[in-house]
């Protein structure tokens, strides 16, 4: 049972690593485009939404990796509350 748990934990950590790299590579070009004042406002708004969602996904993958680390070492978990409606605002 312990081996199954370890394999599951390693599986999620590997997936989180694989997701974090492309998400990080996406944020660079989006940030560059957002700094360009010549793009239409609607495009800026859309890219801002994309950027916010990419950052949220990066945050989730980092949380998965933090939980994996918690299994290996004593990592302090920080619990916070938030309004779900704030996440959905454009």
N, CA, C and O atoms as a Tinker XYZ file with bonds, in Angstrom:
   360  protein
     1  N      0.827000   -1.188000    0.000000    73     2
     2  CA     0.000000    0.000000    0.000000    64     1     3
     3  C      0.878000    1.260000    0.000000    63     2     4     5
     4  O      0.577000    2.247000   -0.672000    81     3
     5  N      1.959000    1.197000    0.765000    73     3     6
     6  CA     2.873000    2.339000    0.837000    64     5     7
     7  C      3.511000    2.613000   -0.526000    63     6     8     9
     8  O      3.702000    3.770000   -0.901000    81     7
     9  N      3.835000    1.562000   -1.258000    73     7    10
    10  CA     4.448000    1.715000   -2.576000    64     9    11
    11  C      3.458000    2.341000   -3.561000    63    10    12    13
    12  O      3.850000    3.167000   -4.385000    81    11
    13  N      2.207000    1.967000   -3.487000    73    11    14
    14  CA     1.176000    2.554000   -4.354000    64    13    15
    15  C      1.053000    4.045000   -4.064000    63    14    16    17
    16  O      0.955000    4.852000   -4.988000    81    15
    17  N      1.059000    4.406000   -2.804000    73    15    18
    18  CA     0.977000    5.810000   -2.406000    64    17    19
    19  C      2.182000    6.595000   -2.922000    63    18    20    21
    20  O      2.028000    7.703000   -3.437000    81    19
    21  N      3.365000    6.031000   -2.787000    73    19    22
    22  CA     4.578000    6.696000   -3.278000    64    21    23
    23  C      4.542000    6.866000   -4.798000    63    22    24    25
    24  O      4.925000    7.913000   -5.321000    81    23
    25  N      4.085000    5.843000   -5.495000    73    23    26
    26  CA     3.983000    5.931000   -6.949000    64    25    27
    27  C      2.984000    6.999000   -7.377000    63    26    28    29
    28  O      3.231000    7.742000   -8.328000    81    27
    29  N      1.879000    7.072000   -6.688000    73    27    30
    30  CA     0.866000    8.094000   -6.997000    64    29    31
    31  C      1.434000    9.483000   -6.759000    63    30    32    33
    32  O      1.239000   10.386000   -7.572000    81    31
    33  N      2.124000    9.653000   -5.664000    73    31    34
    34  CA     2.716000   10.942000   -5.323000    64    33    35
    35  C      3.758000   11.350000   -6.363000    63    34    36    37
    36  O      3.800000   12.507000   -6.781000    81    35
    37  N      4.582000   10.423000   -6.773000    73    35    38
    38  CA     5.608000   10.684000   -7.786000    64    37    39
    39  C      4.964000   11.001000   -9.140000    63    38    40    41
    40  O      5.438000   11.867000   -9.875000    81    39
    41  N      3.883000   10.291000   -9.456000    73    39    42
    42  CA     3.156000   10.530000  -10.701000    64    41    43
    43  C      2.646000   11.966000  -10.767000    63    42    44    45
    44  O      2.846000   12.648000  -11.772000    81    43
    45  N      1.996000   12.422000   -9.717000    73    43    46
    46  CA     1.471000   13.794000   -9.699000    64    45    47
    47  C      2.591000   14.833000   -9.716000    63    46    48    49
    48  O      2.450000   15.887000  -10.336000    81    47
    49  N      3.680000   14.547000   -9.050000    73    47    50
    50  CA     4.811000   15.469000   -9.073000    64    49    51
    51  C      5.392000   15.572000  -10.475000    63    50    52    53
    52  O      5.746000   16.662000  -10.924000    81    51
    53  N      5.493000   14.443000  -11.169000    73    51    54
    54  CA     6.010000   14.451000  -12.540000    64    53    55
    55  C      5.094000   15.227000  -13.475000    63    54    56    57
    56  O      5.566000   15.990000  -14.318000    81    55
    57  N      3.804000   15.037000  -13.332000    73    55    58
    58  CA     2.849000   15.772000  -14.167000    64    57    59
    59  C      2.939000   17.266000  -13.871000    63    58    60    61
    60  O      2.918000   18.085000  -14.790000    81    59
    61  N      3.038000   17.615000  -12.608000    73    59    62
    62  CA     3.137000   19.032000  -12.237000    64    61    63
    63  C      4.377000   19.666000  -12.857000    63    62    64    65
    64  O      4.321000   20.795000  -13.344000    81    63
    65  N      5.493000   18.945000  -12.839000    73    63    66
    66  CA     6.715000   19.467000  -13.464000    64    65    67
    67  C      6.515000   19.660000  -14.963000    63    66    68    69
    68  O      6.928000   20.672000  -15.528000    81    67
    69  N      5.881000   18.681000  -15.599000    73    67    70
    70  CA     5.655000   18.761000  -17.041000    64    69    71
    71  C      4.706000   19.896000  -17.410000    63    70    72    73
    72  O      4.835000   20.481000  -18.485000    81    71
    73  N      3.768000   20.211000  -16.548000    73    71    74
    74  CA     2.839000   21.314000  -16.815000    64    73    75
    75  C      3.471000   22.673000  -16.533000    63    74    76    77
    76  O      3.208000   23.647000  -17.238000    81    75
    77  N      4.293000   22.732000  -15.514000    73    75    78
    78  CA     4.849000   24.024000  -15.100000    64    77    79
    79  C      5.764000   24.626000  -16.161000    63    78    80    81
    80  O      5.760000   25.842000  -16.351000    81    79
    81  N      6.538000   23.815000  -16.844000    73    79    82
    82  CA     7.473000   24.333000  -17.849000    64    81    83
    83  C      6.754000   25.044000  -18.992000    63    82    84    85
    84  O      7.086000   26.195000  -19.278000    81    83
    85  N      5.780000   24.413000  -19.662000    73    83    86
    86  CA     5.106000   25.148000  -20.740000    64    85    87
    87  C      4.315000   26.349000  -20.234000    63    86    88    89
    88  O      4.221000   27.364000  -20.924000    81    87
    89  N      3.752000   26.243000  -19.045000    73    87    90
    90  CA     3.020000   27.389000  -18.499000    64    89    91
    91  C      3.954000   28.572000  -18.289000    63    90    92    93
    92  O      3.586000   29.717000  -18.551000    81    91
    93  N      5.155000   28.292000  -17.819000    73    91    94
    94  CA     6.143000   29.352000  -17.634000    64    93    95
    95  C      6.548000   29.945000  -18.981000    63    94    96    97
    96  O      6.720000   31.158000  -19.105000    81    95
    97  N      6.697000   29.096000  -19.978000    73    95    98
    98  CA     7.074000   29.577000  -21.307000    64    97    99
    99  C      5.953000   30.380000  -21.972000    63    98   100   101
   100  O      6.227000   31.214000  -22.835000    81    99
   101  N      4.722000   30.148000  -21.594000    73    99   102
   102  CA     3.588000   30.903000  -22.139000    64   101   103
   103  C      3.541000   32.313000  -21.547000    63   102   104   105
   104  O      3.200000   33.265000  -22.249000    81   103
   105  N      3.875000   32.453000  -20.278000    73   103   106
   106  CA     3.745000   33.755000  -19.615000    64   105   107
   107  C      4.685000   34.814000  -20.179000    63   106   108   109
   108  O      4.345000   35.997000  -20.196000    81   107
   109  N      5.851000   34.405000  -20.635000    73   107   110
   110  CA     6.808000   35.376000  -21.182000    64   109   111
   111  C      6.266000   36.132000  -22.377000    63   110   112   113
   112  O      6.221000   37.361000  -22.346000    81   111
   113  N      5.851000   35.436000  -23.438000    73   111   114
   114  CA     5.311000   36.137000  -24.600000    64   113   115
   115  C      4.038000   36.933000  -24.294000    63   114   116   117
   116  O      3.835000   38.018000  -24.838000    81   115
   117  N      3.194000   36.395000  -23.431000    73   115   118
   118  CA     1.973000   37.131000  -23.081000    64   117   119
   119  C      2.332000   38.450000  -22.417000    63   118   120   121
   120  O      1.761000   39.488000  -22.751000    81   119
   121  N      3.267000   38.420000  -21.485000    73   119   122
   122  CA     3.685000   39.654000  -20.803000    64   121   123
   123  C      4.271000   40.659000  -21.783000    63   122   124   125
   124  O      4.016000   41.859000  -21.687000    81   123
   125  N      5.061000   40.155000  -22.728000    73   123   126
   126  CA     5.659000   41.041000  -23.736000    64   125   127
   127  C      4.580000   41.702000  -24.590000    63   126   128   129
   128  O      4.636000   42.907000  -24.837000    81   127
   129  N      3.614000   40.932000  -25.035000    73   127   130
   130  CA     2.533000   41.470000  -25.866000    64   129   131
   131  C      1.689000   42.462000  -25.072000    63   130   132   133
   132  O      1.275000   43.491000  -25.604000    81   131
   133  N      1.436000   42.158000  -23.809000    73   131   134
   134  CA     0.624000   43.053000  -22.983000    64   133   135
   135  C      1.292000   44.415000  -22.769000    63   134   136   137
   136  O      0.600000   45.409000  -22.548000    81   135
   137  N      2.606000   44.472000  -22.831000    73   135   138
   138  CA     3.314000   45.741000  -22.653000    64   137   139
   139  C      3.232000   46.626000  -23.891000    63   138   140   141
   140  O      3.525000   47.819000  -23.823000    81   139
   141  N      2.836000   46.047000  -25.018000    73   139   142
   142  CA     2.714000   46.799000  -26.266000    64   141   143
   143  C      1.425000   47.615000  -26.243000    63   142   144   145
   144  O      0.331000   47.050000  -26.218000    81   143
   145  N      1.549000   48.937000  -26.251000    73   143   146
   146  CA     0.379000   49.813000  -26.184000    64   145   147
   147  C     -0.368000   49.910000  -27.511000    63   146   148   149
   148  O     -1.432000   50.525000  -27.578000    81   147
   149  N      0.177000   49.312000  -28.558000    73   147   150
   150  CA    -0.428000   49.415000  -29.876000    64   149   151
   151  C     -1.521000   48.372000  -30.123000    63   150   152   153
   152  O     -2.272000   48.483000  -31.092000    81   151
   153  N     -1.617000   47.365000  -29.258000    73   151   154
   154  CA    -2.625000   46.327000  -29.489000    64   153   155
   155  C     -3.997000   46.831000  -29.038000    63   154   156   157
   156  O     -4.097000   47.634000  -28.111000    81   155
   157  N     -5.052000   46.353000  -29.699000    73   155   158
   158  CA    -6.408000   46.793000  -29.338000    64   157   159
   159  C     -6.764000   46.446000  -27.892000    63   158   160   161
   160  O     -6.239000   45.492000  -27.317000    81   159
   161  N     -7.648000   47.226000  -27.333000    73   159   162
   162  CA    -8.055000   47.041000  -25.936000    64   161   163
   163  C     -8.682000   45.664000  -25.733000    63   162   164   165
   164  O     -8.436000   45.016000  -24.716000    81   163
   165  N     -9.487000   45.216000  -26.688000    73   163   166
   166  CA   -10.121000   43.900000  -26.532000    64   165   167
   167  C     -9.079000   42.780000  -26.504000    63   166   168   169
   168  O     -9.229000   41.798000  -25.777000    81   167
   169  N     -8.035000   42.939000  -27.297000    73   167   170
   170  CA    -6.952000   41.950000  -27.288000    64   169   171
   171  C     -6.208000   41.994000  -25.959000    63   170   172   173
   172  O     -5.843000   40.952000  -25.414000    81   171
   173  N     -5.982000   43.195000  -25.440000    73   171   174
   174  CA    -5.333000   43.323000  -24.129000    64   173   175
   175  C     -6.167000   42.654000  -23.047000    63   174   176   177
   176  O     -5.630000   41.954000  -22.189000    81   175
   177  N     -7.478000   42.868000  -23.085000    73   175   178
   178  CA    -8.356000   42.270000  -22.074000    64   177   179
   179  C     -8.328000   40.744000  -22.162000    63   178   180   181
   180  O     -8.260000   40.049000  -21.147000    81   179
   181  N     -8.381000   40.244000  -23.385000    73   179   182
   182  CA    -8.349000   38.791000  -23.571000    64   181   183
   183  C     -7.025000   38.202000  -23.089000    63   182   184   185
   184  O     -7.009000   37.181000  -22.402000    81   183
   185  N     -5.925000   38.843000  -23.449000    73   183   186
   186  CA    -4.619000   38.348000  -23.013000    64   185   187
   187  C     -4.442000   38.466000  -21.501000    63   186   188   189
   188  O     -3.757000   37.648000  -20.889000    81   187
   189  N     -5.051000   39.470000  -20.908000    73   187   190
   190  CA    -4.991000   39.598000  -19.447000    64   189   191
   191  C     -5.698000   38.426000  -18.780000    63   190   192   193
   192  O     -5.235000   37.909000  -17.763000    81   191
   193  N     -6.818000   38.011000  -19.356000    73   191   194
   194  CA    -7.540000   36.855000  -18.821000    64   193   195
   195  C     -6.690000   35.597000  -18.983000    63   194   196   197
   196  O     -6.581000   34.792000  -18.058000    81   195
   197  N     -6.092000   35.433000  -20.156000    73   195   198
   198  CA    -5.217000   34.280000  -20.402000    64   197   199
   199  C     -4.055000   34.288000  -19.414000    63   198   200   201
   200  O     -3.725000   33.259000  -18.825000    81   199
   201  N     -3.445000   35.439000  -19.238000    73   199   202
   202  CA    -2.305000   35.566000  -18.320000    64   201   203
   203  C     -2.701000   35.216000  -16.889000    63   202   204   205
   204  O     -1.973000   34.508000  -16.193000    81   203
   205  N     -3.848000   35.711000  -16.458000    73   203   206
   206  CA    -4.313000   35.422000  -15.100000    64   205   207
   207  C     -4.567000   33.925000  -14.921000    63   206   208   209
   208  O     -4.223000   33.355000  -13.886000    81   207
   209  N     -5.167000   33.294000  -15.926000    73   207   210
   210  CA    -5.453000   31.864000  -15.827000    64   209   211
   211  C     -4.187000   31.014000  -15.888000    63   210   212   213
   212  O     -4.088000   30.000000  -15.197000    81   211
   213  N     -3.225000   31.416000  -16.702000    73   211   214
   214  CA    -1.942000   30.698000  -16.752000    64   213   215
   215  C     -1.249000   30.801000  -15.400000    63   214   216   217
   216  O     -0.705000   29.816000  -14.900000    81   215
   217  N     -1.267000   31.985000  -14.812000    73   215   218
   218  CA    -0.652000   32.152000  -13.486000    64   217   219
   219  C     -1.365000   31.317000  -12.438000    63   218   220   221
   220  O     -0.728000   30.768000  -11.539000    81   219
   221  N     -2.689000   31.218000  -12.546000    73   219   222
   222  CA    -3.453000   30.399000  -11.605000    64   221   223
   223  C     -3.067000   28.923000  -11.756000    63   222   224   225
   224  O     -2.889000   28.222000  -10.759000    81   223
   225  N     -2.938000   28.454000  -13.002000    73   223   226
   226  CA    -2.519000   27.071000  -13.232000    64   225   227
   227  C     -1.113000   26.822000  -12.711000    63   226   228   229
   228  O     -0.837000   25.760000  -12.153000    81   227
   229  N     -0.224000   27.790000  -12.888000    73   227   230
   230  CA     1.133000   27.655000  -12.346000    64   229   231
   231  C      1.088000   27.552000  -10.821000    63   230   232   233
   232  O      1.821000   26.769000  -10.216000    81   231
   233  N      0.225000   28.346000  -10.223000    73   231   234
   234  CA     0.080000   28.311000   -8.769000    64   233   235
   235  C     -0.413000   26.929000   -8.308000    63   234   236   237
   236  O      0.077000   26.392000   -7.315000    81   235
   237  N     -1.371000   26.365000   -9.027000    73   235   238
   238  CA    -1.877000   25.030000   -8.685000    64   237   239
   239  C     -0.805000   23.956000   -8.839000    63   238   240   241
   240  O     -0.687000   23.064000   -7.999000    81   239
   241  N     -0.022000   24.045000   -9.920000    73   239   242
   242  CA     1.036000   23.054000  -10.101000    64   241   243
   243  C      2.107000   23.190000   -9.023000    63   242   244   245
   244  O      2.666000   22.193000   -8.565000    81   243
   245  N      2.386000   24.416000   -8.626000    73   243   246
   246  CA     3.343000   24.621000   -7.534000    64   245   247
   247  C      2.816000   24.043000   -6.228000    63   246   248   249
   248  O      3.589000   23.526000   -5.421000    81   247
   249  N      1.511000   24.127000   -6.015000    73   247   250
   250  CA     0.927000   23.542000   -4.808000    64   249   251
   251  C      1.058000   22.023000   -4.823000    63   250   252   253
   252  O      1.323000   21.412000   -3.788000    81   251
   253  N      0.875000   21.414000   -5.989000    73   251   254
   254  CA     1.059000   19.965000   -6.096000    64   253   255
   255  C      2.499000   19.600000   -5.762000    63   254   256   257
   256  O      2.755000   18.643000   -5.031000    81   255
   257  N      3.438000   20.375000   -6.305000    73   255   258
   258  CA     4.853000   20.105000   -6.015000    64   257   259
   259  C      5.170000   20.323000   -4.542000    63   258   260   261
   260  O      5.957000   19.576000   -3.961000    81   259
   261  N      4.566000   21.337000   -3.936000    73   259   262
   262  CA     4.776000   21.576000   -2.512000    64   261   263
   263  C      4.255000   20.409000   -1.679000    63   262   264   265
   264  O      4.880000   20.021000   -0.692000    81   263
   265  N      3.118000   19.851000   -2.072000    73   263   266
   266  CA     2.591000   18.695000   -1.342000    64   265   267
   267  C      3.514000   17.489000   -1.489000    63   266   268   269
   268  O      3.682000   16.706000   -0.554000    81   267
   269  N      4.106000   17.350000   -2.667000    73   267   270
   270  CA     5.065000   16.262000   -2.865000    64   269   271
   271  C      6.274000   16.444000   -1.967000    63   270   272   273
   272  O      6.777000   15.484000   -1.384000    81   271
   273  N      6.738000   17.684000   -1.860000    73   271   274
   274  CA     7.873000   17.977000   -0.983000    64   273   275
   275  C      7.516000   17.710000    0.470000    63   274   276   277
   276  O      8.352000   17.267000    1.257000    81   275
   277  N      6.269000   17.983000    0.812000    73   275   278
   278  CA     5.822000   17.769000    2.190000    64   277   279
   279  C      5.981000   16.311000    2.584000    63   278   280   281
   280  O      6.261000   15.998000    3.741000    81   279
   281  N      5.802000   15.428000    1.624000    73   279   282
   282  CA     5.953000   14.008000    1.902000    64   281   283
   283  C      7.407000   13.647000    2.191000    63   282   284   285
   284  O      7.689000   12.703000    2.930000    81   283
   285  N      8.326000   14.411000    1.601000    73   283   286
   286  CA     9.746000   14.105000    1.739000    64   285   287
   287  C     10.361000   14.837000    2.919000    63   286   288   289
   288  O     11.197000   14.283000    3.632000    81   287
   289  N      9.954000   16.072000    3.124000    73   287   290
   290  CA    10.548000   16.900000    4.169000    64   289   291
   291  C      9.465000   17.671000    4.898000    63   290   292   293
   292  O      8.307000   17.671000    4.479000    81   291
   293  N      9.823000   18.307000    5.952000    73   291   294
   294  CA     8.863000   19.110000    6.698000    64   293   295
   295  C      8.748000   20.484000    6.060000    63   294   296   297
   296  O      9.565000   21.367000    6.322000    81   295
   297  N      7.756000   20.658000    5.240000    73   295   298
   298  CA     7.472000   21.922000    4.583000    64   297   299
   299  C      6.257000   22.523000    5.272000    63   298   300   301
   300  O      5.247000   21.843000    5.457000    81   299
   301  N      6.347000   23.777000    5.649000    73   299   302
   302  CA     5.235000   24.428000    6.308000    64   301   303
   303  C      4.150000   24.739000    5.285000    63   302   304   305
   304  O      4.407000   25.381000    4.267000    81   303
   305  N      2.953000   24.286000    5.564000    73   303   306
   306  CA     1.825000   24.548000    4.675000    64   305   307
   307  C      1.146000   25.825000    5.125000    63   306   308   309
   308  O      0.807000   25.988000    6.298000    81   307
   309  N      0.951000   26.734000    4.169000    73   307   310
   310  CA     0.268000   27.988000    4.457000    64   309   311
   311  C     -1.140000   27.918000    3.892000    63   310   312   313
   312  O     -1.330000   27.782000    2.683000    81   311
   313  N     -2.109000   28.009000    4.760000    73   311   314
   314  CA    -3.501000   27.942000    4.358000    64   313   315
   315  C     -4.045000   29.358000    4.292000    63   314   316   317
   316  O     -3.836000   30.162000    5.200000    81   315
   317  N     -4.746000   29.652000    3.204000    73   315   318
   318  CA    -5.346000   30.974000    3.067000    64   317   319
   319  C     -6.749000   30.830000    2.509000    63   318   320   321
   320  O     -7.084000   29.834000    1.867000    81   319
   321  N     -7.548000   31.827000    2.762000    73   319   322
   322  CA    -8.901000   31.841000    2.234000    64   321   323
   323  C     -9.002000   32.905000    1.157000    63   322   324   325
   324  O     -8.254000   33.883000    1.152000    81   323
   325  N     -9.934000   32.697000    0.254000    73   323   326
   326  CA   -10.149000   33.668000   -0.810000    64   325   327
   327  C    -11.592000   33.570000   -1.265000    63   326   328   329
   328  O    -12.276000   32.575000   -1.026000    81   327
   329  N    -12.030000   34.614000   -1.920000    73   327   330
   330  CA   -13.362000   34.612000   -2.501000    64   329   331
   331  C    -13.260000   34.045000   -3.905000    63   330   332   333
   332  O    -12.485000   34.542000   -4.723000    81   331
   333  N    -14.034000   33.012000   -4.187000    73   331   334
   334  CA   -13.994000   32.390000   -5.492000    64   333   335
   335  C    -14.401000   33.382000   -6.574000    63   334   336   337
   336  O    -13.905000   33.315000   -7.698000    81   335
   337  N    -15.294000   34.294000   -6.244000    73   335   338
   338  CA   -15.736000   35.292000   -7.230000    64   337   339
   339  C    -14.572000   36.187000   -7.661000    63   338   340   341
   340  O    -14.552000   36.656000   -8.799000    81   339
   341  N    -13.600000   36.434000   -6.773000    73   339   342
   342  CA   -12.430000   37.233000   -7.150000    64   341   343
   343  C    -11.591000   36.539000   -8.212000    63   342   344   345
   344  O    -10.981000   37.198000   -9.055000    81   343
   345  N    -11.557000   35.218000   -8.174000    73   343   346
   346  CA   -10.792000   34.460000   -9.156000    64   345   347
   347  C    -11.462000   34.557000  -10.524000    63   346   348   349
   348  O    -10.789000   34.577000  -11.554000    81   347
   349  N    -12.790000   34.619000  -10.525000    73   347   350
   350  CA   -13.536000   34.623000  -11.779000    64   349   351
   351  C    -13.658000   36.000000  -12.423000    63   350   352   353
   352  O    -14.025000   36.098000  -13.594000    81   351
   353  N    -13.361000   37.057000  -11.686000    73   351   354
   354  CA   -13.486000   38.405000  -12.246000    64   353   355
   355  C    -12.529000   38.613000  -13.386000    63   354   356   357
   356  O    -11.392000   38.142000  -13.357000    81   355
   357  N    -12.996000   39.322000  -14.394000    73   355   358
   358  CA   -12.159000   39.573000  -15.583000    64   357   359
   359  C    -11.348000   40.831000  -15.439000    63   358   360
   360  O    -10.594000   41.187000  -16.344000    81   359
